[in-house]
Structures are given as C-alpha cells and as structure tokens.
Amino acid sequence: MAKDKLADISTHAPKKEDKAEIKAHTKHILRELDELQNLLYAGKKYSLLVVLQGMDASGKDGTIRNVFGQLNPQGVTVQAFKAPTEEEAAHDFLWRIHKHTPAKGMFQVFNRSHYEDVLIQRVHSWIDDKVAFQRMKAINQFEQLLTKHNDTIILKFYLHISPEEQAKRLAERTENPMKMWKYNASDLAEAKLWDKYQAAYDDVIEHCNDIPWHIVPADNNWYKEYYIAKTVRDALKELDMHYPRLKTSDGKVSQ
C-alpha cells in the first residue's frame, strides 16, 4: 500500500471538533501532564525526547510555550538547533545532538533537530541523495540507541501547515509589532522552496519511521496544542509510573 504524502493530509482541525471544548480539554490534559512529569522526574527511570519539526511559522515556539511551558521548569529543557558552529561542523552530524539528549527523569524538547541535516542540507544540495539516505539510516540507529539503552521515550511531531497559512503567519511578522522580532528575511526565501521541502519531509517520514511520526494538523493552534499534549500524556500514562518509596531499615520498601 502506498504511503500518504503530506500533500494528501489535511492541515486543519477535524470539522467535528469544537474549539471551546478542545481548549478546555487541553487545560485538563496539561494538569495531568504536570503530574506525569513529576512522576518521571521523581522516578528517574525513563526520559522523554520530544522532536518538533515543521516549516517556518508552523508553530514550534508556540507549542513549547503553551504546552511544555506549563510544566515544572526543573524537569524540562529546550534545545533549538540552528546552523552548526565551526566546532560542531568539524564532527559527525549527530555529535551536537547527542550531548543534548535527555537524562533519566527529564523532558527534553528539540526545536528542530537532527532531521535538519537531511532536510535543509538536502534541499540546498549541500549533501546528495546518497549521503542523505545514509544519514537517515544513522538517525534510525541513533534513536534506537536512546530507546534501548537509556529508556528514552521519543515522540516526533511534524507540524503540518498549509502554504497559505504559512504565508499569512510570515506576513504577520512584518505587520504585528509583537511578532516583528521573529522576522527573518531568509524565511521568505525558504518558503519559495516549499515543494522541495515537502518532498524531503515525505522521505524522512517514510524512511525514519522506526519510531513513528505524528503528523499534526497545525493550521489551528488550539488543535495542534491539544494533539501534542494528548499524545505526550497518553505515552507517559502507558509507563505506569509510581513515586519511589522509602526503604525500611531491613531493606524492604515501605508501604
């Protein structure tokens, strides 16, 4: 069976969903997520890595602020990946990523990630297709390393917006004083490469799917935040975590 391409997947919230109800439900989920984060932090048995990918203006920053920004900052770290430094470029492409993976008990959020090295570099022909697919294989192995040898739960989200919504949001950065700080002239140039990026993302989603991607309809921020919060909440609930107990003098765990 042929896999769906991004162009065939809706960027809008399902029509059956009510905005007010979803926003109220999101608040409830975030309260649950706060408790689950405390359990994760206290137990130090698992860690969580959240990967946020998407086109410019797809809502990565808003997701971090409105979902993960509601949690205890002692247990959440955020790392944004931009162009590699001279030192980073002198190492393999995963070197700068690995040192930011989460310690047990921690939430780590990647604002962009190791996937940039098979996206922007491929779109701009800084690497060829052969190298890109070699890197995808290395990424699969890297993610398996984290899950099998550090009990890291990895959740990968592609924030799926339409080109029309992207154009609207980029225009707001030139008009809204509260958003002008986000303006970057290169974003408009990158937007013109939309089709190339979509093709690159299609390959990433197909070939780096040992740990599956979540394609998040992101034209509606209220639904995007609900979807991500719910997915994280559900994944952590499956771990059946409990607070550690004190041990008695004879070495038994207190009840």
C-alpha positions in Angstrom: 0.0 0.0 0.0 1.4 3.4 -0.9 2.0 5.8 2.0 0.2 9.0 2.1 2.1 12.1 1.1 1.9 15.3 3.1 0.1 17.0 0.3 -2.8 14.5 0.8 -3.1 15.0 4.6 -5.3 17.8 5.9 -3.6 20.7 7.8 -6.9 21.7 9.5 -8.5 20.5 12.7 -11.2 17.9 12.1 -14.6 19.6 11.4 -16.3 17.7 14.2 -14.1 19.3 16.9 -15.4 22.3 18.8 -12.7 24.9 19.6 -14.0 25.8 23.0 -14.4 22.2 24.1 -10.9 21.3 22.8 -9.3 24.2 24.6 -11.0 23.2 27.9 -9.9 19.6 27.4 -6.3 20.8 26.8 -6.2 22.5 30.1 -7.3 19.3 31.8 -4.7 17.3 29.9 -2.0 19.8 30.9 -2.9 19.3 34.6 -2.5 15.5 34.1 0.8 16.1 32.2 2.1 18.1 35.1 1.6 15.2 37.5 3.1 12.7 35.0 6.2 14.9 34.6 6.6 14.9 38.4 6.4 11.1 38.4 9.0 10.9 35.6 11.3 13.3 37.4 11.0 11.5 40.8 11.4 8.0 39.4 14.4 8.7 37.1 13.8 5.5 35.3 12.7 6.9 31.9 13.3 10.1 29.9 11.3 11.8 27.2 12.5 13.4 24.0 10.0 15.5 22.0 11.1 16.3 18.5 9.3 19.3 16.9 9.8 19.7 13.1 7.9 21.8 10.6 8.2 24.5 8.1 8.9 28.1 9.2 5.9 29.6 11.1 4.4 26.2 11.7 4.1 26.9 15.5 7.0 25.2 17.2 7.7 28.1 19.5 4.0 28.4 20.4 3.9 24.7 21.2 6.9 25.0 23.5 5.4 28.0 25.3 1.8 26.8 25.6 2.3 23.1 26.2 5.7 22.5 27.8 6.0 25.9 29.3 3.1 25.0 31.6 5.2 22.3 33.3 7.8 22.4 36.1 10.9 24.1 34.6 13.2 22.0 36.7 12.2 18.9 34.7 12.0 20.4 31.1 14.8 21.6 28.9 14.5 23.0 25.4 17.2 23.0 22.7 17.0 24.8 19.4 19.3 23.7 16.6 20.4 26.3 14.1 23.3 26.4 11.7 26.2 24.3 13.2 29.1 26.2 14.7 32.7 25.6 13.4 33.3 23.1 16.2 30.1 21.3 15.5 30.7 21.1 11.8 34.1 19.5 12.5 32.3 16.5 14.0 29.8 14.0 12.6 26.3 15.4 12.2 24.9 13.7 15.3 27.7 14.9 17.7 26.0 18.1 18.6 22.6 16.3 19.0 23.7 13.5 21.3 25.0 15.8 24.1 21.5 17.3 24.4 19.6 14.1 24.7 17.6 13.8 28.0 18.9 12.4 31.2 16.6 10.0 33.0 13.8 11.8 34.7 13.9 14.7 32.2 11.7 16.1 29.4 13.9 17.3 26.5 12.3 19.3 23.7 14.1 19.7 20.4 13.0 22.8 18.4 14.2 21.5 15.1 16.6 18.6 15.5 19.0 16.1 13.8 16.5 16.0 11.0 17.7 19.3 9.7 20.8 17.5 8.4 18.6 15.5 6.0 16.2 18.4 5.2 17.8 21.8 4.7 21.1 20.3 3.6 19.4 18.2 1.0 17.0 20.9 -0.2 20.0 23.2 -0.8 22.1 20.4 -2.3 24.8 20.7 0.4 24.6 16.9 0.5 23.5 14.5 -2.2 20.7 11.9 -2.0 23.2 9.1 -1.3 24.5 10.9 1.8 21.0 11.9 2.9 19.8 8.3 2.9 23.0 7.2 4.7 22.2 9.8 7.4 18.6 8.6 7.7 19.9 5.1 8.4 22.2 6.6 11.1 19.3 8.5 12.6 17.3 5.3 12.9 20.2 3.7 14.7 20.7 6.7 16.9 17.1 6.8 18.0 17.1 3.1 18.7 20.2 3.6 20.9 18.3 6.1 23.0 15.2 4.0 23.4 17.0 0.7 24.1 19.9 1.9 26.2 18.5 4.9 28.1 14.8 4.1 28.3 14.1 7.3 26.3 10.5 7.7 25.0 10.8 9.5 21.7 7.8 11.4 20.3 8.3 13.0 16.9 5.9 15.6 15.6 5.7 17.2 12.2 3.7 20.4 12.5 1.7 20.3 9.2 0.6 23.7 7.9 -0.6 24.8 4.5 1.4 27.2 2.4 -1.4 29.7 2.6 -1.3 29.6 6.4 2.5 29.9 6.4 2.3 33.0 4.1 -0.2 34.6 6.5 1.9 34.0 9.5 5.1 35.2 7.8 3.3 38.4 6.8 2.2 39.0 10.4 5.9 39.2 11.3 6.2 42.3 9.2 2.9 43.9 10.4 2.4 42.9 14.1 4.8 44.8 16.4 4.7 41.8 18.9 5.9 39.4 16.2 8.4 41.5 14.3 11.2 40.1 16.4 10.6 36.8 14.7 11.1 38.3 11.2 14.0 36.8 9.2 14.3 37.7 5.5 15.6 34.2 4.8 12.3 32.7 5.8 10.7 34.2 2.7 13.4 32.7 0.6 13.0 29.3 2.2 9.2 29.5 1.7 9.8 29.6 -2.1 11.3 26.1 -1.7 8.1 24.7 -0.3 7.8 21.8 -2.8 11.4 20.7 -2.3 10.9 20.7 1.5 7.7 18.7 1.3 9.4 16.1 -0.8 12.3 15.9 1.7 9.9 15.6 4.6 8.0 12.9 2.7 11.2 10.9 2.5 12.1 11.5 6.2 8.7 10.4 7.4 8.8 7.3 5.2 12.4 6.2 5.9 12.9 7.4 9.5 9.8 5.7 10.8 11.2 3.0 13.1 9.8 5.4 15.7 6.7 6.7 14.0 6.0 10.3 13.2 2.9 12.1 14.3 1.6 14.4 11.6 -0.1 17.2 13.4 -2.7 19.4 11.7 -1.2 22.8 12.6 -3.3 25.5 10.8 -5.3 25.8 14.0 -3.1 26.3 17.0 -5.7 25.3 19.5 -6.0 21.8 17.9 -2.2 21.5 17.4 -1.6 22.1 21.1 -4.3 19.7 22.1 -3.0 16.9 19.8 0.6 17.2 21.1 -0.4 17.5 24.8 -2.7 14.5 24.5 -0.1 12.4 22.7 2.6 13.1 25.3 0.1 12.5 28.1 -1.0 9.1 26.7 2.6 8.0 26.1 3.5 8.7 29.7 0.4 7.1 31.1 1.4 3.8 29.4 4.6 3.7 31.5 2.5 3.0 34.7 4.9 5.1 36.8 4.8 5.3 40.6 6.6 7.6 43.1 9.6 5.9 44.7 9.1 4.6 48.2 11.5 4.8 51.2 13.3 1.6 52.3 13.0 0.4 55.9 16.0 -0.5 58.0 15.7 -4.1 56.9 15.9 -3.1 53.2 12.3 -3.6 52.4 10.2 -1.0 50.6 7.8 0.9 52.8 4.1 0.6 52.0 
